[in-house]
Amino acid sequence: MIDTNKAARLILIADAALIATVPVAQIQAGPLRSGTMLPAVTLETIGGATDENLPLISPTVQIRCWSKSDPEEARLVYRLVHDALYDKRGVDLGANGFLLSAREAVQGQDLIDPETRWPNVLSVFQFIFRKD
C-alpha cells in the first residue's frame, strides 16, 4: 500500500519554485503541527479508492496553504502548489509508487482558520498512483 500523503508530498518537495517559497520542512503530511513556521503546506488524504483489478490507487487529497497573516501569501503558495501538480503525469516515486496523473478537483478556496485566524487556501486534488 502506498502512503498517499507521502507520495503527494514527494512531488511537491521536488518543485524548485515551491520550495524557494516554502521550505521542505514546512510541507507536511497531516494537520499543521504546533510551532510550524509559516508559510506552510499541509496534505491530508480524505478519501479515494483502490482498483479491484489493477494495481491502482486513486486518493483524494486535501491541500491547505497557510500564511501567518497575509491572505495574498496563502494564495501565492496555493498557486505554486497548483503549478507543481497541474497535469502532472508519469512521475516515478521509487518505493512510493508511480504517479499516473494528478488533477485539481476543487479549486483553491480562501479561508480563515477559526482558531488561529490564519489565512489559508484549501484545495482538493485527485491522484492516480500505480502501486507496483
ChimeraX attribute file (.defattr): number of C-alpha atoms within 10 A of each C-alpha:
attribute: neighborCount
match mode: 1-to-1
recipient: residues
	/A:1	11
	/A:2	16
	/A:3	12
	/A:4	23
	/A:5	20
	/A:6	18
	/A:7	21
	/A:8	25
	/A:9	18
	/A:10	15
	/A:11	17
	/A:12	22
	/A:13	20
	/A:14	12
	/A:15	16
	/A:16	12
	/A:17	15
	/A:18	23
	/A:19	18
	/A:20	9
	/A:21	14
	/A:22	21
	/A:23	15
	/A:24	18
	/A:25	12
	/A:26	19
	/A:27	24
	/A:28	20
	/A:29	19
	/A:30	15
	/A:31	12
	/A:32	17
	/A:33	11
	/A:34	6
	/A:35	6
	/A:36	12
	/A:37	15
	/A:38	18
	/A:39	21
	/A:40	23
	/A:41	31
	/A:42	21
	/A:43	24
	/A:44	20
	/A:45	20
	/A:46	10
	/A:47	11
	/A:48	13
	/A:49	11
	/A:50	15
	/A:51	10
	/A:52	8
	/A:53	6
	/A:54	9
	/A:55	12
	/A:56	21
	/A:57	22
	/A:58	19
	/A:59	23
	/A:60	23
	/A:61	23
	/A:62	20
	/A:63	27
	/A:64	26
	/A:65	30
	/A:66	31
	/A:67	23
	/A:68	16
	/A:69	16
	/A:70	14
	/A:71	19
	/A:72	14
	/A:73	20
	/A:74	26
	/A:75	21
	/A:76	19
	/A:77	26
	/A:78	26
	/A:79	16
	/A:80	20
	/A:81	23
	/A:82	20
	/A:83	15
	/A:84	18
	/A:85	20
	/A:86	14
	/A:87	13
	/A:88	15
	/A:89	16
	/A:90	13
	/A:91	13
	/A:92	15
	/A:93	15
	/A:94	9
	/A:95	10
	/A:96	19
	/A:97	21
	/A:98	20
	/A:99	22
	/A:100	18
	/A:101	18
	/A:102	21
	/A:103	17
	/A:104	17
	/A:105	14
	/A:106	12
	/A:107	13
	/A:108	19
	/A:109	13
	/A:110	17
	/A:111	17
	/A:112	15
	/A:113	11
	/A:114	8
	/A:115	6
	/A:116	9
	/A:117	12
	/A:118	17
	/A:119	22
	/A:120	30
	/A:121	26
	/A:122	21
	/A:123	21
	/A:124	21
	/A:125	21
	/A:126	18
	/A:127	24
	/A:128	22
	/A:129	27
	/A:130	19
	/A:131	16
	/A:132	12
